[in-house]
Amino acid sequence: TTEIYTLSLHDALPILATTSILITVSVSRGIEKGVKSIIDGASQVSLGCFSTRVKVYSRDEIGLLATSFNQMTDTLEHNMRHIRELKDAEEKLKQEKERAEASEQAKQLFLAKMSHEIRTPMNGILGFARLLEGSIKETEEKEYVQIIIKSGEDLLVILNDILDFSRMEAGKISFESLPFKPRDIVRTTILMTEARAIQKGIALRHHVDPDIPETILGDSVRLN
């Protein structure tokens, strides 16, 4: 036989009340734990600990809040790592810039000193070459001295370009556009190298195309 027990409303009320109290206490404790976990996590984040993660105790609104908190700390940790990498890269660039500036200053100082050291003997060579030019009567010998003078003057022009190294690095070297005779340039170059060619037993010849004009515009120093 099966016995069926029934409860009257009067008997069920205490049970329902007790059950409601237990459920309320359980839910309250779950909410308290979830909220406390989020509060503790927020305190850690405020201290700069962006790797903090909170435990998700439920799937209710508190659980969703905890999940969102963890997603936020994921983003913060990633962003802070990226910021640190950028700061490290910035510091390295700053150090490289300082080294480059120090190197540039040393280079400019070196070029300035070299300018003085080179100009002094070159001016002496040019001065005596001009005196020698005035004392020579033979046409061929005078021409040789004139080549020495012209070569020295060209060297001083090139020296000025080397000293202005910043313009060269920036690609701002300007070329002259002045009239000159290309045949004279070729002849001067041949005469300057002819002695070395003879010493080495090398036959040195040159030819200028007849169609090339007698005078053209350009930078004779750099062409030379």
Salt bridges, closest charged atoms under 4 A:
ASP11 OD1 - HIS10 ND1 3.81
ASP40 OD2 - LYS36 NZ 2.99
ASP74 OD1 - ARG53 NH2 2.51
GLU77 OE1 - ARG53 NH2 2.71
GLU77 OE2 - ARG81 NH2 3.93
GLU96 OE2 - ARG99 NH2 2.25
GLU104 OE1 - LYS107 NZ 2.89
GLU143 OE2 - ARG187 NH1 1.98
GLU153 OE2 - ARG130 NH2 2.86
ASP154 OD1 - LYS150 NZ 2.98
ASP161 OD2 - ARG222 NH2 2.22
ASP164 OD2 - ARG167 NE 2.20
GLU169 OE2 - LYS107 NZ 2.58
GLU214 OE1 - ARG183 NH1 3.78
ASP219 OD2 - ARG222 NH1 2.39
